[in-house]
């Protein structure tokens, strides 16, 4: 059996994954807060842990892996969106949850075994909070319930910081109902215009952190194998999850291995609306960037390194995938993913090494292994994606005409014919690329050969 090694954030070392129960390997990954479209950064952990899910299924068998990824559907951002739009909260979360599922499916992500919504587990959260209070790890005050951070000796072990350092280096909410500035909210009161549930502490709603602890316990037990998410969740979310889970269920270990992916940049800069480089997955898909291309760009960088999304990387990824798909079309018969590709992924999800193996298989023209490796990585289904299927038309003649028109226009300074040809090609669903190397025409997903007859 393949040995999987993963970098455990908690121990700062690469460890052999030794499942608690080899017959049921269990993984929990923090999912989205559903109030809007998923931006590109939200998609990175989905793709990272989808690859791990595929690897675990390959090694242990599809029926022996349980993957949980939650939806946070009670949150102040959702409440604010409802107030702004006048739409019911349930309508917003139902719509945005489906948006997320559709967009991630376009990136080739498999659906997890369980996708619990926080609002489905309120009673379990209340029960966990009651136990924490009874055992002295939490206290109720002014309609709030808070966790006593200093009562958990290992707090800060995941992020590698002491409680005092955290207070000095972070903005913490100072409130009259807190015994200590670092204590965090497990339950908070709700006014009549906000979502709320009856509880021993009055009508209210859960804090963010308790959601994942309660859902993980109900679906995976007091101990499970892997917990994942972006490294922006390490503190305070994951640190708080560990504290409340281990105190509520000291008989367990909560998660044995913690995996965190690095953040995403766009053209070398942090993605932000103020910089004008913020976009959603749906934005890219609607602009004609195939989901397989987005996924391939993600896989080209190791999950523990910052990933830089650039338009050039997307263009190169599309070009490479078109070449590989053309080869994969020639594959006849059954095969398996190459041992080298599986070995790369088993070494702390070395997806860059897996991509290198795809290049090797392509150069060797090993079309059967190439096809199965593309499928293993989620870059291809049973068939070549429709956008990559070459149409039954020769665009080289038109490319030569456009190149000739451009050369003539450089002398005459009259680009009317160049503009006319480009407009006609774009209207027919052809992507026009003109550079120093020449003219390249690529049929897009909306390609219509009939529209080129009059060109």
C-alpha positions in Angstrom: 0.0 0.0 0.0 1.2 3.5 -0.8 2.6 5.4 2.2 1.2 8.9 2.5 3.3 11.6 4.2 1.8 15.0 5.2 3.2 18.1 6.8 1.5 18.4 10.1 1.2 22.1 11.1 0.9 21.1 14.8 4.2 19.3 14.9 5.9 21.4 12.2 7.1 18.1 10.5 6.2 15.7 7.8 4.6 12.6 9.2 3.4 9.2 7.9 -0.4 9.2 7.8 -1.4 6.3 10.1 -5.2 6.3 10.1 -7.0 5.7 13.4 -9.2 3.3 11.5 -7.9 2.2 8.1 -11.4 1.1 7.2 -12.7 4.7 7.7 -10.1 7.5 7.0 -11.7 10.7 8.2 -11.1 14.3 7.1 -12.7 17.6 8.0 -12.2 20.8 6.0 -13.6 24.2 6.9 -16.0 25.3 4.2 -17.4 28.6 3.0 -19.7 31.2 4.7 -22.4 31.4 2.1 -23.4 35.0 1.5 -21.9 35.7 -2.0 -20.0 34.1 -4.8 -16.8 32.2 -4.0 -13.7 34.3 -4.9 -10.6 32.7 -6.4 -8.9 32.4 -3.0 -11.9 30.5 -1.6 -11.3 27.9 -4.4 -7.7 27.0 -3.5 -8.5 24.9 -0.4 -11.3 23.2 -2.3 -8.9 22.0 -5.0 -6.1 21.2 -2.5 -8.2 19.0 -0.4 -10.1 17.5 -3.3 -6.7 16.2 -4.5 -6.1 14.7 -1.1 -9.5 13.2 -1.1 -8.8 11.5 -4.4 -5.5 10.2 -3.1 -7.1 8.8 0.0 -9.8 7.1 -2.0 -7.1 5.6 -4.3 -5.1 4.3 -1.5 -7.8 3.1 0.9 -10.8 2.6 -1.4 -13.7 5.0 -2.1 -15.9 3.3 0.5 -13.3 3.8 3.3 -12.9 7.5 3.3 -15.2 10.0 4.9 -14.8 13.7 3.9 -16.7 16.4 5.7 -16.8 20.1 4.5 -19.3 22.4 6.2 -21.4 25.4 5.1 -21.6 28.3 7.6 -25.1 29.5 7.0 -25.5 31.6 10.1 -23.2 34.6 10.2 -23.2 38.4 10.6 -22.2 38.8 6.9 -25.3 36.9 5.9 -27.4 39.0 8.2 -26.0 42.2 6.6 -26.6 40.9 3.1 -30.2 40.2 4.0 -30.7 43.6 5.5 -29.2 45.3 2.4 -31.2 43.3 -0.1 -34.4 42.8 1.8 -34.3 39.1 0.9 -34.9 36.3 3.5 -31.8 34.7 4.9 -32.8 31.2 4.0 -33.3 32.3 0.4 -29.8 33.9 0.3 -28.0 30.9 1.8 -29.8 28.4 -0.4 -28.9 30.4 -3.5 -25.3 31.0 -2.6 -24.7 27.4 -1.4 -25.8 26.2 -4.8 -23.6 28.8 -6.5 -20.6 27.4 -4.5 -21.4 23.8 -5.5 -21.8 24.7 -9.1 -18.6 26.7 -9.3 -16.5 24.1 -7.5 -17.9 21.3 -9.7 -16.7 23.4 -12.7 -13.2 23.1 -11.2 -13.5 19.3 -11.1 -14.0 19.0 -7.3 -15.8 15.9 -6.1 -18.6 16.5 -3.6 -17.6 15.5 0.0 -19.2 12.6 1.8 -21.1 15.1 4.1 -21.8 18.8 3.6 -23.5 19.8 6.9 -25.0 23.3 7.3 -24.4 25.0 10.7 -28.2 25.7 11.2 -28.8 21.9 11.1 -26.6 21.3 14.2 -27.8 24.0 16.7 -28.9 21.4 19.3 -25.5 19.7 19.2 -23.8 23.1 19.6 -25.9 23.9 22.6 -25.2 20.5 24.2 -21.4 21.0 23.7 -21.6 24.4 25.2 -23.5 23.1 28.2 -20.8 20.5 28.8 -18.1 23.1 28.6 -19.9 25.2 31.2 -20.5 22.2 33.5 -16.8 21.3 33.4 -15.6 24.8 34.1 -14.2 25.6 30.7 -16.9 28.2 29.8 -19.2 30.7 31.5 -22.4 32.5 30.8 -22.8 36.3 31.2 -25.3 38.8 29.9 -26.8 36.4 27.4 -23.3 35.4 26.1 -21.3 32.2 26.7 -17.6 32.5 26.5 -14.7 29.9 26.6 -12.1 30.3 29.3 -8.9 30.3 27.2 -6.5 30.1 30.1 -8.2 27.0 31.4 -6.9 25.0 28.4 -3.1 24.6 28.9 -2.3 23.7 25.3 -3.9 26.8 23.8 -1.6 28.3 21.2 0.2 25.0 20.4 -1.1 24.9 16.8 0.0 28.5 15.9 3.1 28.4 18.1 2.2 31.4 20.3 1.5 32.0 23.9 -1.7 33.6 25.1 0.1 36.7 26.3 1.9 37.0 22.9 -1.5 36.7 21.2 -3.0 39.5 23.3 0.0 41.8 22.6 0.1 41.1 18.9 -3.6 40.9 18.0 -6.7 43.0 18.3 -9.0 41.3 20.7 -12.4 42.4 21.7 -12.6 43.9 25.2 -16.1 43.5 26.5 -17.6 43.9 30.0 -18.9 40.3 29.9 -15.4 38.9 29.4 -13.3 37.5 32.3 -10.2 37.7 30.1 -9.6 39.6 26.8 -8.7 36.3 25.0 -11.9 34.5 26.0 -14.0 33.8 22.8 -17.7 33.6 22.2 -19.5 30.3 22.1 -23.0 31.8 22.1 -24.4 35.3 21.7 -27.8 37.0 22.0 -30.0 37.7 19.0 -32.4 40.6 18.7 -35.8 40.0 17.1 -34.6 41.0 13.6 -31.7 38.5 13.6 -31.7 34.7 13.4 -32.0 33.1 16.8 -32.7 29.8 18.7 -33.9 29.2 22.2 -31.2 28.1 24.6 -30.5 28.0 28.4 -28.9 31.4 28.0 -31.8 33.0 26.1 -32.6 33.5 22.4 -29.4 33.7 20.5 -27.1 32.1 17.9 -23.8 30.3 18.0 -20.3 31.8 17.7 -18.3 30.8 14.6 -15.9 28.4 16.1 -18.3 26.1 18.0 -20.0 25.2 14.6 -17.1 23.2 13.3 -16.4 21.5 16.6 -20.0 20.3 16.9 -20.3 19.1 13.3 -17.0 17.4 13.3 -17.9 15.5 16.5 -21.3 14.4 15.3 -20.0 13.2 11.9 -16.4 12.0 12.6 -16.3 11.4 16.4 -14.0 12.7 19.1 -10.9 11.7 17.1 -10.3 11.8 13.4 -7.3 11.8 11.0 -7.1 15.1 9.2 -8.3 18.7 9.6 -7.6 21.2 6.8 -8.2 24.7 5.7 -6.4 27.9 4.7 -3.6 29.2 6.9 -5.6 32.3 7.6 -7.8 30.0 9.8 -5.0 28.7 11.9 -5.6 31.5 14.5 -8.1 32.0 15.9 -10.5 29.6 14.3 -8.6 26.3 14.4 -6.9 27.2 17.7 -10.3 27.7 19.2 -11.7 24.6 17.6 -9.0 22.5 19.3 -9.5 24.1 22.7 -13.3 23.7 22.9 -13.3 20.2 21.3 -10.5 18.8 23.5 -12.1 20.2 26.6 -15.6 19.0 25.7 -14.3 15.5 24.8 -11.0 15.0 26.7 -11.3 11.3 25.9 -10.5 12.1 22.2 -7.7 13.8 20.3 -9.9 15.9 17.9 -7.7 16.0 14.7 -4.4 14.2 14.6 -3.0 15.9 11.5 -3.5 19.6 10.5 -3.0 20.8 7.0 -3.0 24.4 5.9 -2.7 25.8 2.4 -1.0 29.1 1.7 -2.9 32.1 0.3 -3.4 33.2 -3.2 -2.1 36.3 -5.0 -3.1 37.9 -8.4 -0.3 39.1 -10.6 2.1 39.2 -7.7 -0.2 41.2 -5.3 -2.6 40.3 -2.6 -6.1 40.0 -4.1 -8.3 42.9 -2.9 -11.1 45.0 -4.3 -9.2 48.2 -3.6 -6.4 47.1 -6.0 -8.9 46.1 -8.7 -7.6 42.5 -8.9 -10.5 40.9 -7.0 -12.6 38.4 -8.9 -14.8 35.4 -8.3 -14.5 31.9 -9.8 -17.7 32.7 -11.7 -16.1 35.8 -13.2 -13.4 33.7 -14.7 -15.7 31.0 -15.9 -18.0 33.6 -17.5 -15.0 35.2 -19.2 -14.3 31.9 -20.9 -11.5 30.5 -18.7 -12.3 26.8 -18.4 -12.5 25.2 -15.0 -9.8 22.7 -15.9 -7.5 25.6 -16.6 -8.1 27.2 -13.2 -7.5 23.8 -11.5 -4.3 23.2 -13.5 -2.9 26.6 -12.5 -3.7 25.8 -8.9 -2.0 22.4 -9.1 1.2 23.8 -10.6 2.1 25.3 -7.1 2.6 23.3 -3.9 -0.2 23.9 -1.5 2.2 25.2 1.2 3.6 27.9 -1.0 1.8 31.2 -2.0 0.1 30.8 -5.4 0.2 33.6 -7.9 -2.6 33.6 -10.4 -1.6 35.4 -13.6 -3.3 35.7 -17.0 -0.1 34.3 -18.6 -0.2 31.2 -16.5 -3.8 30.7 -17.5 -3.0 31.0 -21.2 0.0 28.6 -20.9 -2.2 26.1 -18.9 -4.9 26.2 -21.6 -2.3 25.6 -24.3 -0.8 22.7 -22.4 -4.1 21.1 -21.6 -5.2 21.3 -25.3 -2.1 19.4 -26.3 -2.6 16.7 -23.6 -6.3 16.3 -24.4 -5.4 15.8 -28.1 -3.0 13.0 -27.0 -5.5 11.5 -24.5 -8.1 11.2 -27.3 -5.8 8.6 -28.9 -5.8 6.4 -25.7 -7.3 2.9 -26.3 -7.8 0.4 -23.5 -7.7 0.6 -19.8 -4.8 1.8 -17.6 -3.9 3.3 -14.3 -2.4 6.5 -13.0 1.4 6.2 -13.1 3.2 5.1 -10.0 5.4 8.3 -10.2 2.3 10.5 -10.1 0.8 8.7 -7.1 4.2 8.8 -5.3 4.5 12.6 -5.9 1.0 13.2 -4.4 1.8 10.8 -1.5 4.8 13.1 -0.7 2.8 15.9 1.0 0.6 16.5 -2.0 3.5 17.4 -4.3 1.1 18.5 -7.2 4.0 20.3 -9.0 5.7 17.0 -9.1 2.5 15.4 -10.4 2.3 18.0 -13.2 5.9 17.3 -14.1 5.0 13.6 -14.5 2.2 14.7 -16.9 4.8 16.5 -19.0 7.0 13.4 -19.0 4.1 11.2 -20.1 3.2 13.6 -22.8 6.8 13.8 -24.1 7.0 9.9 -24.1 3.6 9.8 -25.9 2.3 7.4 -23.3 -1.3 8.4 -24.0 -3.0 5.7 -21.9 -1.1 6.7 -18.7 -1.5 10.4 -19.6 -5.3 10.0 -19.9 -5.6 8.2 -16.5 -3.3 10.7 -14.8 -5.4 13.6 -16.0 -8.5 11.8 -14.7 -6.8 11.1 -11.4 -6.0 14.7 -10.9 -9.5 15.8 -11.8 -8.3 17.5 -15.0 -10.5 15.3 -17.2 -13.6 13.2 -16.9 -14.5 10.2 -19.1 -14.4 12.5 -22.1 -12.3 15.4 -23.3 -13.9 18.7 -22.2 -16.1 20.2 -24.9 -14.1 23.4 -25.0 -10.9 21.6 -25.9 -12.4 19.5 -28.7 -10.9 20.7 -31.9 -13.6 21.8 -34.4 -13.8 20.3 -37.9 -12.4 23.4 -39.4 -8.9 24.6 -40.3 -8.2 27.9 -38.8 -4.6 28.1 -40.1 -5.8 29.8 -43.3 -7.5 32.5 -41.4 -4.5 32.9 -39.1 -2.3 33.4 -42.2 -4.8 36.0 -43.6 -4.9 37.9 -40.3 -1.1 37.8 -40.1 -0.8 39.1 -43.7 -3.3 41.9 -43.0 -1.4 42.9 -39.9 1.9 43.0 -41.7 0.3 45.2 -44.4 -1.3 47.5 -41.8 2.0 48.0 -40.1 3.2 49.7 -43.4 0.0 51.5 -44.4 -1.1 52.4 -40.9 -4.6 51.3 -41.9 -5.8 48.6 -39.5 -9.4 48.5 -40.8 -9.0 45.0 -42.4 -7.2 43.7 -39.2 -10.1 45.0 -37.0 -12.7 43.5 -39.4 -11.1 40.0 -39.3 -10.6 40.1 -35.6 -14.2 41.1 -35.0 -15.5 38.4 -37.2 -13.4 35.8 -35.5 -14.4 36.9 -32.0 -18.0 36.9 -33.1 -17.6 33.2 -34.2 -16.2 32.3 -30.7 -12.5 32.3 -31.7 -9.9 33.5 -29.3 -7.4 35.7 -31.2 -3.8 35.9 -29.9 -1.4 38.1 -31.7 2.2 38.6 -30.6 5.8 38.7 -31.9 5.7 35.0 -32.6 2.7 35.4 -34.9 -1.0 34.9 -34.9 -2.7 32.0 -33.0 -6.4 31.3 -33.3 -8.1 29.1 -30.7 -11.7 28.0 -30.9 -13.5 28.8 -27.6 -16.4 27.0 -25.9 -18.9 29.0 -28.0 -17.2 28.4 -31.3 -19.6 28.5 -34.3 -17.9 27.5 -37.6 -20.9 28.7 -39.6 -20.2 32.3 -38.7 -16.8 32.1 -40.4 -18.3 31.3 -43.9 -18.6 34.9 -44.9 -15.1 35.9 -43.6 
